[in-house]
Amino acid sequence: MRFDAWWYRSSQQRDWQSSFQPFPLKVRRDLMIHQLVYYSRNTVPGDGRAMLTNMREILSASQRNNSRDGITGFLIFDKTWFVQILEGERAMVTGTYNRIARDPRHTAAAIINVSDVEARLFPNWTMGGAMRTPEVQEIYLQHGFGGPLEPSRLKSKQIVDLALDLQAFEVAKRQNARLAS
């Protein structure tokens, strides 16, 4: 069964996507940015609506924690996997990843890449992200993801490029909605 047919109805997609709002964050420009890319198996309880509710609660707590800790990044997920990019000061990124790795809603957490970068790729997102839905499936296809995510086979650059395009899609969608209103 295809993920997009099994998993979400149109109204649920809108509800979930509206939860990912840019969250202003004051960024210290004098520090090198530590970037960590990881994946983990999604064990968030519930199916359909219940899972969306659980994910909104996680998102809300993550936005508060990440804002406090100066963490930005992007989360990509489907019914099986979380793939995330975390950015910030080394100690804060490491602490955030360690907290995630201990969280029972994740299993099999594995780091794909860790590096220091000159600038944040997601400076306005304390927890930006995209759930794999029919609305964004074309973006996945453009990056060669026709079937299910297999994060153990992915390279960091593939994940970052996909996340940047998903972020651009979400930003454009919001700008179009503002212009229409």
N, C-alpha and C positions, 0 to 999 in steps of 0.2 A: 504494500500500500504506500502511495506517495505521502511524504511528510506533510506537504501543504494541504492535501485533501483530508488527511486524518486529523490534523492537529488544531487548526484554527478556523473560526468563522470570521467574516469581515468585521463585525463589531468588536470582536475580541482583539483583532489586529490593531484597530484604531485605539482601543483602550490601552493596550500595552505600549504602543509606539508613543503615545502621549506622555507616558511616564518618564521617558528619556528627555529631560529638559536640560539645556545648557545651564550650568551653575557657575556664576562668576567666582573666580578664584584669584587671589592676589599671588603672583608668582615672583619669587626672588630671582632676578636676572643674573646675579653674580655667581651662581652655582652651576656646575655641570649637572645635567639631568641624567639620572639613572633610569634606564628603561629595561623592563622585564616582560618577556612574553611567555605565557604558560598556557597549558590546557588542563582540564580536569573533567571527569565524568560527572554529569548532572544527575544528582540524586534528590533533587527538590521534590518533596511529596506532592501528590495530587495529579489529577489529569484535567486537561482543558482549563476551565474557569478556576478551579482550585489552585492549579499550578501558577496561573497568572497572578492570582492574589498573593501567593507565597513569594513570587518573584518581585512584585511591587513592594512588599515589605522589606525584602533584601535590598532592593534598589534604594529605598528611602534611607535605610541605615547606612548603606555604603556611601551615599552622597554626603551624609553628615560626617561620617568618619573620614572620608577622603578630603573633604573641605578642611576639616580640622588639621589633617596631616599633610596638606599640600600635595595630594596625589591627584593626578589626572590620568585619563586613559580611555580605553574603549573595550566593550564587551561584545563578543559575537557568540550567539548560542542557538542551539536547536534542542530538540527533546532529549538528546543524548550527551552533548558536549558543551562545555564552556571553553572559549578561547579568549584570552584577555591580554591587553597591553596595559601595563602600569607604568607611570612616569612620576618622577619626583626625586627628592633627596634619597640617597642610598639607604640610610637607616630606616626611613619611613617606608620605602618601597619593599625592602626586605621584611620589615615587620608586617606590612599588609599581606604580602604573599604568605608568610608563615601562618598568619591568622586564617587566611583562606584555606591553606593546606590542611589545617586542623578542623575546619568546619565540616560537620557530618553531611552537609548538603553537597559536598564534593568528595569524590574518591579519585584515586589514580592521578593525583596532581603531578605534573611534570613540567619542568622549565624547558622551553625551546631555545631561548636566547636571553642573555643579559649583556647589556652594553651601556656605555656612557655616550650620550648624544649632546649636541650643542643646544638644541632647542626642543621644546615639547611639540609633539605632533597633534595633540588634543588639548590645547591650553584652556579651552572654555568648558571642558567636560570633566566634572569630578566623577562622573560615572555615565559616560555616553555609551550607547550601544544599539545593537540591532538584533532582533530576533529573526530567524530565517522564516520568512513569510512569502506568499506568492507575490506581494508587492515589490519585494527586493530580489526575487529569484533571478531576474535578468542580470543584476550586478554579480551575483554568484557565478552565473554562467559565463560572463565576460572574463572572470578570473579562473575559469576551468573547473568550477565546482558544480558539476551536474548532478552528482549523486550525494549521498550523505557525507558529512564532514569526516575526515579521517585525520585528526590532528597529529598523530604520530608520524605522518608522512609529509607534513607541512614544514616549510621553511619560514623563518621569521619574516622575511621580506614579503612573501605571499600574504601572510596574515596582516601585516601593516598596510600593504597596498589595498587589500580588500576593505579593511577598516576605514581607511581614508576615503575610499569611494562610497562606502555606506554612510559615513559622516556627511560627505558632500550631498548625497541624496537627501538625507534628513534635513540639512540646512536649507537646501533649495525648496523642499516641500513646505517648510515653515514660512519661507519668504513668499512663496506663491500664495499660501493661505492668508498671510497678512495683507498682500496686495489685493486679494479677492474680497477682503472684508472691509 
